Structure formats: C-alpha cells, structure tokens
Amino acid sequence: MLQVKGLNTYYGDSHILRGADVDIPTATSVGLLGRNGMGKTTLIRSVMGYVRPASGQVLLDGQNVTGWTPEKMARRGIGYVPEGRGIFPNLSVRENLVMSARAGIDGRRDWTFDRVMATFPRLAERLSHGGQQLSGGEQQMLSIGRALMTNPRLMILDEATEGLAPLIVAEIWRVIGDIRATGIATLIVDRDWRKVLAHTDQAVVMEKGRIVRQGASADLLASPAVLEEVLGV
C-alpha cells in the first residue's frame, strides 16, 4: 500500500534521511525502531508532507505522492497521531472529534463517534472539556480518536505512549491492538521496543538516517544480539 523508496531529506545543511526504504503492505503493522535522533520522525514527516524530501519517492497504491500536503495525504486514508499529540486546545473534546469525522476513501464509516466513545470511555466523560483541560493521557486518547474518526486505512503513531503513566500506557497499547485487529495498517514508533515488536508483524530499524535491519517482528524479538547492536538495549 505505502512504499518509501530511497528518501533523502535535509534540515538545512544536515542530511537526516539517507536513502531510506520502507514498505507497508495493506492491513500490516510495521514497527519503526531506532535510538533517538536516528531519523524516525523525519521519515514520518517526509511521508506525510510536512517536510519535502530532496530525492526519493513516496508511493501510495503505486502512485507517486512525494511532497503531497498533509491534508491531501489524510484524504487518501492516512491517519496521523503526531509526537506531542497536536490536538486543538481551544476546541472541546467533542469538537476535536466531530470536526475530523468523515468516511474512508472506500466510503466506509466503521469508526463513528459512538465507537470512539466506546473505545475511550474516559473521553465520554469529558466531552465539553477543552483540549487544554485534559491530562496528557486523555490528550493522547483524543489524538488517536480523532485520527480514527477519519476512518483511515493506515495509522501512523509517533511516540503514542511517551510521558504517560503506566496505566494509561497499558490502555493505549490495548487500543493499538484493537486497531490492528480491525485490519487498519499501522506504522508504530515507540521507545518500548518490546511492545512495538509484540504489536507488529514486521519491523525496520533505523540508524543515522538509514534502514539497517528489517524483518519479521518475531524474528527480531528473538535476536537480542541484533537489537543490542542497533538499539543499544
């Protein structure tokens, strides 16, 4: 479904992505691993159109979508939960969700407002609260719920559990498992590599802007020596 081919991305004179290649098949969950500063978020931002690559291609269903704007990528079925959550603080929980509601590109509306409320009961208790009034965990739930309201076929989650309390972290991983079970493809970045590998089919490892390892998540989980080499675990 989504192919990244030979992406090179710069921030000024700094060469961040160096020929990155990633494939995300339909209904497949992929983990993106690497130490801090290895280019994971830059890869995501290059795919989503927040940063334009200097060279390489992003292909969606075989179509070259390199450099498309984020809103155009979203309308092609890519849901994005950014690092830092990115909710609208001056809108209520209900408004944050309803403003993003739409059918998927195939016309399906599997993820409705009621389904999001059932998935995140805590949000149902805070519908009139402004985004800035929520705890960090509630904001993360809202960010995920908002992306689901777009009925995506691919969800990209960048550090979805960062800075959250253990009980909230467990809840987020439960929801990620539920999303995966519905057939939505996912690309997951998280510092807890064990959780990432447990919730994905495949994984790729980045080091200094390059993909240095890739394969079945179960195989990587069973290869601690490889992980120690590239992740410093």
Protein Blocks (a to p, Z undefined) as FASTA:
>chain_A
ZZcehiacdehjbcfbgoiacdddehiacddeddehilpmmmmmmmnopaccfbdcddee
hiacehiafklmmmnopacddehklpafkbcfklmmmmmgccdfkopafbcfklmmmmmm
mlmmmmmpcfklpcfklmmmmmmmmmmmnopabdcdehklgoiafklmmmmmmmmmmmmm
nopacddddfblmlmmmmcfbdcddeehiafbgcdfklmmmmmmlmmmmnoZZ
